């Protein structure tokens, strides 16, 4: 398992952060995801053989948020 920290942009509220976390945790290859509204960061544990950081960022962008590697 690999670990990844992303800086998120456009998180308007704690519910937004929660929604991103729920989506990530349902994404194939993501073992665990925690999204923190107060720091706008996402800590993700994922299987690199199933999903890449670029694919994780793309999934977040589809929800309308920007994400970049921290």
Biopython code that builds the backbone (N, CA, C, O; Angstrom):
import numpy as np
from Bio.PDB.StructureBuilder import StructureBuilder

atoms = [
    (1, "UNK", "N", (0.836, -1.190, 0.000)),
    (1, "UNK", "CA", (0.000, 0.000, 0.000)),
    (1, "UNK", "C", (0.884, 1.258, 0.000)),
    (1, "UNK", "O", (1.931, 1.315, 0.644)),
    (2, "UNK", "N", (0.425, 2.226, -0.728)),
    (2, "UNK", "CA", (1.114, 3.507, -0.818)),
    (2, "UNK", "C", (0.306, 4.563, -0.068)),
    (2, "UNK", "O", (-0.898, 4.415, 0.136)),
    (3, "UNK", "N", (0.995, 5.632, 0.337)),
    (3, "UNK", "CA", (0.313, 6.742, 1.012)),
    (3, "UNK", "C", (0.480, 8.003, 0.185)),
    (3, "UNK", "O", (1.489, 8.192, -0.495)),
    (4, "UNK", "N", (-0.521, 8.855, 0.255)),
    (4, "UNK", "CA", (-0.560, 10.062, -0.554)),
    (4, "UNK", "C", (-1.236, 11.162, 0.244)),
    (4, "UNK", "O", (-2.240, 10.921, 0.915)),
    (5, "UNK", "N", (-0.689, 12.375, 0.175)),
    (5, "UNK", "CA", (-1.329, 13.538, 0.788)),
    (5, "UNK", "C", (-1.611, 14.535, -0.323)),
    (5, "UNK", "O", (-0.712, 14.912, -1.075)),
    (6, "UNK", "N", (-2.856, 14.955, -0.422)),
    (6, "UNK", "CA", (-3.267, 15.914, -1.434)),
    (6, "UNK", "C", (-3.745, 17.198, -0.774)),
    (6, "UNK", "O", (-4.373, 17.169, 0.284)),
    (7, "UNK", "N", (-3.444, 18.314, -1.401)),
    (7, "UNK", "CA", (-3.980, 19.611, -0.989)),
    (7, "UNK", "C", (-5.213, 19.860, -1.844)),
    (7, "UNK", "O", (-5.123, 19.875, -3.072)),
    (8, "UNK", "N", (-6.359, 20.054, -1.210)),
    (8, "UNK", "CA", (-7.614, 20.276, -1.930)),
    (8, "UNK", "C", (-7.944, 21.759, -1.962)),
    (8, "UNK", "O", (-7.616, 22.506, -1.040)),
    (9, "UNK", "N", (-8.596, 22.168, -3.033)),
    (9, "UNK", "CA", (-9.043, 23.552, -3.174)),
    (9, "UNK", "C", (-10.544, 23.547, -3.417)),
    (9, "UNK", "O", (-11.093, 22.561, -3.908)),
    (10, "UNK", "N", (-11.197, 24.628, -3.080)),
    (10, "UNK", "CA", (-12.636, 24.832, -3.309)),
    (10, "UNK", "C", (-13.520, 24.116, -2.290)),
    (10, "UNK", "O", (-14.731, 24.049, -2.497)),
    (11, "UNK", "N", (-12.977, 23.586, -1.214)),
    (11, "UNK", "CA", (-13.833, 22.956, -0.205)),
    (11, "UNK", "C", (-14.581, 24.065, 0.539)),
    (11, "UNK", "O", (-13.979, 24.833, 1.290)),
    (12, "UNK", "N", (-15.875, 24.139, 0.327)),
    (12, "UNK", "CA", (-16.654, 25.241, 0.891)),
    (12, "UNK", "C", (-17.131, 24.971, 2.313)),
    (12, "UNK", "O", (-17.396, 25.908, 3.067)),
    (13, "UNK", "N", (-17.243, 23.691, 2.687)),
    (13, "UNK", "CA", (-17.811, 23.382, 4.006)),
    (13, "UNK", "C", (-17.379, 21.986, 4.449)),
    (13, "UNK", "O", (-16.864, 21.209, 3.645)),
    (14, "UNK", "N", (-17.589, 21.666, 5.723)),
    (14, "UNK", "CA", (-17.231, 20.329, 6.208)),
    (14, "UNK", "C", (-17.970, 19.202, 5.485)),
    (14, "UNK", "O", (-17.425, 18.109, 5.325)),
    (15, "UNK", "N", (-19.195, 19.457, 5.050)),
    (15, "UNK", "CA", (-19.955, 18.427, 4.331)),
    (15, "UNK", "C", (-19.299, 18.136, 2.976)),
    (15, "UNK", "O", (-19.302, 16.995, 2.514)),
    (16, "UNK", "N", (-18.741, 19.168, 2.346)),
    (16, "UNK", "CA", (-18.023, 18.974, 1.084)),
    (16, "UNK", "C", (-16.844, 18.020, 1.303)),
    (16, "UNK", "O", (-16.627, 17.093, 0.523)),
    (17, "UNK", "N", (-16.101, 18.262, 2.360)),
    (17, "UNK", "CA", (-14.958, 17.406, 2.678)),
    (17, "UNK", "C", (-15.426, 15.980, 2.957)),
    (17, "UNK", "O", (-14.797, 15.019, 2.516)),
    (18, "UNK", "N", (-16.518, 15.849, 3.680)),
    (18, "UNK", "CA", (-17.062, 14.526, 3.984)),
    (18, "UNK", "C", (-17.468, 13.812, 2.704)),
    (18, "UNK", "O", (-17.209, 12.617, 2.559)),
    (19, "UNK", "N", (-18.102, 14.523, 1.768)),
    (19, "UNK", "CA", (-18.538, 13.917, 0.503)),
    (19, "UNK", "C", (-17.348, 13.424, -0.317)),
    (19, "UNK", "O", (-17.416, 12.356, -0.925)),
    (20, "UNK", "N", (-16.265, 14.191, -0.339)),
    (20, "UNK", "CA", (-15.067, 13.761, -1.057)),
    (20, "UNK", "C", (-14.507, 12.499, -0.394)),
    (20, "UNK", "O", (-14.108, 11.560, -1.083)),
    (21, "UNK", "N", (-14.478, 12.478, 0.925)),
    (21, "UNK", "CA", (-13.990, 11.307, 1.645)),
    (21, "UNK", "C", (-14.813, 10.065, 1.365)),
    (21, "UNK", "O", (-14.260, 8.983, 1.169)),
    (22, "UNK", "N", (-16.121, 10.211, 1.345)),
    (22, "UNK", "CA", (-17.014, 9.070, 1.054)),
    (22, "UNK", "C", (-16.751, 8.550, -0.348)),
    (22, "UNK", "O", (-16.635, 7.343, -0.558)),
    (23, "UNK", "N", (-16.658, 9.467, -1.313)),
    (23, "UNK", "CA", (-16.404, 9.068, -2.695)),
    (23, "UNK", "C", (-15.074, 8.337, -2.804)),
    (23, "UNK", "O", (-14.997, 7.289, -3.445)),
    (24, "UNK", "N", (-14.019, 8.878, -2.183)),
    (24, "UNK", "CA", (-12.708, 8.241, -2.269)),
    (24, "UNK", "C", (-12.719, 6.852, -1.646)),
    (24, "UNK", "O", (-12.124, 5.920, -2.187)),
    (25, "UNK", "N", (-13.393, 6.713, -0.511)),
    (25, "UNK", "CA", (-13.434, 5.411, 0.156)),
    (25, "UNK", "C", (-14.215, 4.376, -0.637)),
    (25, "UNK", "O", (-14.059, 3.178, -0.404)),
    (26, "UNK", "N", (-15.052, 4.813, -1.568)),
    (26, "UNK", "CA", (-15.791, 3.890, -2.440)),
    (26, "UNK", "C", (-15.047, 3.604, -3.744)),
    (26, "UNK", "O", (-15.479, 2.772, -4.541)),
    (27, "UNK", "N", (-13.931, 4.298, -3.955)),
    (27, "UNK", "CA", (-13.175, 4.165, -5.193)),
    (27, "UNK", "C", (-12.313, 2.907, -5.154)),
    (27, "UNK", "O", (-11.604, 2.654, -4.181)),
    (28, "UNK", "N", (-12.387, 2.127, -6.226)),
    (28, "UNK", "CA", (-11.612, 0.890, -6.298)),
    (28, "UNK", "C", (-10.124, 1.203, -6.210)),
    (28, "UNK", "O", (-9.620, 2.067, -6.927)),
    (29, "UNK", "N", (-9.440, 0.510, -5.343)),
    (29, "UNK", "CA", (-8.006, 0.699, -5.160)),
    (29, "UNK", "C", (-7.649, 1.587, -3.977)),
    (29, "UNK", "O", (-6.504, 1.594, -3.524)),
    (30, "UNK", "N", (-8.628, 2.336, -3.478)),
    (30, "UNK", "CA", (-8.390, 3.184, -2.308)),
    (30, "UNK", "C", (-8.703, 2.362, -1.063)),
    (30, "UNK", "O", (-9.830, 1.904, -0.873)),
    (31, "UNK", "N", (-7.700, 2.184, -0.228)),
    (31, "UNK", "CA", (-7.861, 1.409, 1.007)),
    (31, "UNK", "C", (-8.517, 2.258, 2.091)),
    (31, "UNK", "O", (-9.435, 1.812, 2.779)),
    (32, "UNK", "N", (-8.025, 3.499, 2.232)),
    (32, "UNK", "CA", (-8.576, 4.403, 3.242)),
    (32, "UNK", "C", (-8.320, 5.838, 2.813)),
    (32, "UNK", "O", (-7.256, 6.164, 2.287)),
    (33, "UNK", "N", (-9.308, 6.691, 3.046)),
    (33, "UNK", "CA", (-9.150, 8.116, 2.739)),
    (33, "UNK", "C", (-9.755, 8.930, 3.870)),
    (33, "UNK", "O", (-10.853, 8.641, 4.344)),
    (34, "UNK", "N", (-9.025, 9.949, 4.293)),
    (34, "UNK", "CA", (-9.507, 10.894, 5.292)),
    (34, "UNK", "C", (-9.357, 12.285, 4.704)),
    (34, "UNK", "O", (-8.287, 12.650, 4.218)),
    (35, "UNK", "N", (-10.433, 13.060, 4.748)),
    (35, "UNK", "CA", (-10.399, 14.428, 4.223)),
    (35, "UNK", "C", (-10.662, 15.378, 5.382)),
    (35, "UNK", "O", (-11.638, 15.226, 6.116)),
    (36, "UNK", "N", (-9.785, 16.352, 5.535)),
    (36, "UNK", "CA", (-9.859, 17.296, 6.653)),
    (36, "UNK", "C", (-10.222, 18.680, 6.138)),
    (36, "UNK", "O", (-9.441, 19.308, 5.423)),
    (37, "UNK", "N", (-11.410, 19.154, 6.503)),
    (37, "UNK", "CA", (-11.866, 20.467, 6.043)),
    (37, "UNK", "C", (-10.982, 21.588, 6.574)),
    (37, "UNK", "O", (-10.660, 22.523, 5.841)),
    (38, "UNK", "N", (-10.586, 21.503, 7.848)),
    (38, "UNK", "CA", (-9.832, 22.609, 8.472)),
    (38, "UNK", "C", (-8.464, 22.842, 7.836)),
    (38, "UNK", "O", (-7.942, 23.955, 7.895)),
    (39, "UNK", "N", (-7.870, 21.802, 7.224)),
    (39, "UNK", "CA", (-6.572, 21.963, 6.553)),
    (39, "UNK", "C", (-6.676, 21.801, 5.039)),
    (39, "UNK", "O", (-5.699, 22.018, 4.323)),
    (40, "UNK", "N", (-7.848, 21.423, 4.552)),
    (40, "UNK", "CA", (-8.075, 21.151, 3.118)),
    (40, "UNK", "C", (-7.104, 20.098, 2.580)),
    (40, "UNK", "O", (-6.623, 20.197, 1.451)),
    (41, "UNK", "N", (-6.828, 19.093, 3.408)),
    (41, "UNK", "CA", (-5.930, 18.017, 2.989)),
    (41, "UNK", "C", (-6.664, 16.683, 2.985)),
    (41, "UNK", "O", (-7.598, 16.449, 3.752)),
    (42, "UNK", "N", (-6.204, 15.829, 2.096)),
    (42, "UNK", "CA", (-6.716, 14.459, 2.048)),
    (42, "UNK", "C", (-5.534, 13.521, 2.245)),
    (42, "UNK", "O", (-4.520, 13.634, 1.556)),
    (43, "UNK", "N", (-5.668, 12.597, 3.185)),
    (43, "UNK", "CA", (-4.657, 11.566, 3.413)),
    (43, "UNK", "C", (-5.240, 10.258, 2.895)),
    (43, "UNK", "O", (-6.291, 9.807, 3.349)),
    (44, "UNK", "N", (-4.544, 9.663, 1.943)),
    (44, "UNK", "CA", (-5.089, 8.514, 1.235)),
    (44, "UNK", "C", (-4.091, 7.365, 1.257)),
    (44, "UNK", "O", (-2.899, 7.556, 1.013)),
    (45, "UNK", "N", (-4.586, 6.179, 1.551)),
    (45, "UNK", "CA", (-3.818, 4.949, 1.427)),
    (45, "UNK", "C", (-4.438, 4.177, 0.269)),
    (45, "UNK", "O", (-5.646, 3.938, 0.247)),
    (46, "UNK", "N", (-3.602, 3.789, -0.696)),
    (46, "UNK", "CA", (-4.142, 3.173, -1.911)),
    (46, "UNK", "C", (-3.223, 2.068, -2.421)),
    (46, "UNK", "O", (-2.057, 1.980, -2.035)),
    (47, "UNK", "N", (-3.773, 1.226, -3.297)),
    (47, "UNK", "CA", (-3.035, 0.145, -3.928)),
    (47, "UNK", "C", (-2.548, 0.646, -5.285)),
    (47, "UNK", "O", (-3.350, 0.845, -6.197)),
    (48, "UNK", "N", (-1.250, 0.849, -5.421)),
    (48, "UNK", "CA", (-0.665, 1.412, -6.640)),
    (48, "UNK", "C", (-0.846, 0.498, -7.855)),
    (48, "UNK", "O", (-0.720, 0.953, -8.991)),
    (49, "UNK", "N", (-1.139, -0.778, -7.627)),
    (49, "UNK", "CA", (-1.365, -1.692, -8.741)),
    (49, "UNK", "C", (-2.775, -1.544, -9.309)),
    (49, "UNK", "O", (-3.070, -2.045, -10.394)),
    (50, "UNK", "N", (-3.644, -0.853, -8.568)),
    (50, "UNK", "CA", (-5.042, -0.704, -8.982)),
    (50, "UNK", "C", (-5.354, 0.721, -9.424)),
    (50, "UNK", "O", (-6.101, 0.923, -10.382)),
    (51, "UNK", "N", (-4.792, 1.703, -8.740)),
    (51, "UNK", "CA", (-5.105, 3.106, -9.022)),
    (51, "UNK", "C", (-3.855, 3.961, -8.838)),
    (51, "UNK", "O", (-3.007, 3.667, -7.995)),
    (52, "UNK", "N", (-3.752, 5.019, -9.635)),
    (52, "UNK", "CA", (-2.596, 5.917, -9.556)),
    (52, "UNK", "C", (-3.001, 7.234, -8.896)),
    (52, "UNK", "O", (-4.189, 7.552, -8.826)),
    (53, "UNK", "N", (-2.023, 8.000, -8.411)),
    (53, "UNK", "CA", (-2.350, 9.324, -7.866)),
    (53, "UNK", "C", (-3.093, 10.199, -8.882)),
    (53, "UNK", "O", (-4.003, 10.940, -8.510)),
    (54, "UNK", "N", (-2.714, 10.117, -10.147)),
    (54, "UNK", "CA", (-3.382, 10.913, -11.186)),
    (54, "UNK", "C", (-4.860, 10.537, -11.296)),
    (54, "UNK", "O", (-5.710, 11.406, -11.492)),
    (55, "UNK", "N", (-5.161, 9.260, -11.171)),
    (55, "UNK", "CA", (-6.559, 8.814, -11.236)),
    (55, "UNK", "C", (-7.336, 9.281, -10.001)),
    (55, "UNK", "O", (-8.513, 9.624, -10.102)),
    (56, "UNK", "N", (-6.693, 9.293, -8.864)),
    (56, "UNK", "CA", (-7.340, 9.781, -7.644)),
    (56, "UNK", "C", (-7.651, 11.274, -7.785)),
    (56, "UNK", "O", (-8.750, 11.716, -7.452)),
    (57, "UNK", "N", (-6.688, 12.039, -8.276)),
    (57, "UNK", "CA", (-6.892, 13.475, -8.484)),
    (57, "UNK", "C", (-8.024, 13.704, -9.478)),
    (57, "UNK", "O", (-8.855, 14.589, -9.279)),
    (58, "UNK", "N", (-8.061, 12.912, -10.546)),
    (58, "UNK", "CA", (-9.115, 13.050, -11.564)),
    (58, "UNK", "C", (-10.500, 12.793, -10.961)),
    (58, "UNK", "O", (-11.462, 13.487, -11.292)),
    (59, "UNK", "N", (-10.600, 11.801, -10.080)),
    (59, "UNK", "CA", (-11.882, 11.500, -9.426)),
    (59, "UNK", "C", (-12.339, 12.679, -8.574)),
    (59, "UNK", "O", (-13.528, 12.998, -8.540)),
    (60, "UNK", "N", (-11.401, 13.327, -7.887)),
    (60, "UNK", "CA", (-11.732, 14.501, -7.068)),
    (60, "UNK", "C", (-12.164, 15.656, -7.966)),
    (60, "UNK", "O", (-13.121, 16.366, -7.657)),
    (61, "UNK", "N", (-11.457, 15.840, -9.074)),
    (61, "UNK", "CA", (-11.801, 16.913, -10.009)),
    (61, "UNK", "C", (-13.190, 16.727, -10.604)),
    (61, "UNK", "O", (-13.892, 17.704, -10.864)),
    (62, "UNK", "N", (-13.588, 15.473, -10.820)),
    (62, "UNK", "CA", (-14.939, 15.204, -11.341)),
    (62, "UNK", "C", (-16.021, 15.683, -10.377)),
    (62, "UNK", "O", (-17.149, 15.952, -10.789)),
    (63, "UNK", "N", (-15.677, 15.787, -9.100)),
    (63, "UNK", "CA", (-16.622, 16.290, -8.102)),
    (63, "UNK", "C", (-16.618, 17.819, -8.041)),
    (63, "UNK", "O", (-17.419, 18.412, -7.319)),
    (64, "UNK", "N", (-15.725, 18.454, -8.789)),
    (64, "UNK", "CA", (-15.690, 19.908, -8.834)),
    (64, "UNK", "C", (-14.651, 20.564, -7.949)),
    (64, "UNK", "O", (-14.695, 21.774, -7.728)),
    (65, "UNK", "N", (-13.708, 19.768, -7.436)),
    (65, "UNK", "CA", (-12.663, 20.286, -6.571)),
    (65, "UNK", "C", (-11.299, 20.104, -7.220)),
    (65, "UNK", "O", (-11.080, 19.145, -7.960)),
    (66, "UNK", "N", (-10.397, 21.012, -6.945)),
    (66, "UNK", "CA", (-9.031, 20.884, -7.418)),
    (66, "UNK", "C", (-8.215, 20.157, -6.362)),
    (66, "UNK", "O", (-8.458, 20.297, -5.163)),
    (67, "UNK", "N", (-7.247, 19.382, -6.822)),
    (67, "UNK", "CA", (-6.362, 18.652, -5.904)),
    (67, "UNK", "C", (-4.973, 18.624, -6.500)),
    (67, "UNK", "O", (-4.797, 18.477, -7.710)),
    (68, "UNK", "N", (-3.986, 18.769, -5.626)),
    (68, "UNK", "CA", (-2.604, 18.657, -6.079)),
    (68, "UNK", "C", (-1.784, 17.943, -5.020)),
    (68, "UNK", "O", (-2.129, 17.944, -3.839)),
    (69, "UNK", "N", (-0.693, 17.335, -5.464)),
    (69, "UNK", "CA", (0.177, 16.623, -4.538)),
    (69, "UNK", "C", (0.766, 17.589, -3.527)),
    (69, "UNK", "O", (1.168, 18.702, -3.865)),
    (70, "UNK", "N", (0.808, 17.147, -2.303)),
    (70, "UNK", "CA", (1.350, 17.983, -1.220)),
    (70, "UNK", "C", (2.768, 17.570, -0.939)),
    (70, "UNK", "O", (3.415, 18.144, -0.063)),
]
sb = StructureBuilder()
sb.init_structure("model")
sb.init_model(0)
sb.init_chain("A")
sb.init_seg("    ")
for serial, (resi, resn, name, xyz) in enumerate(atoms, 1):
    if name == "N":
        sb.init_residue(resn, " ", resi, " ")
    sb.init_atom(name, np.array(xyz, "f"), 0.0, 1.0, " ", f" {name:<3s}", serial, name[0])
structure = sb.get_structure()
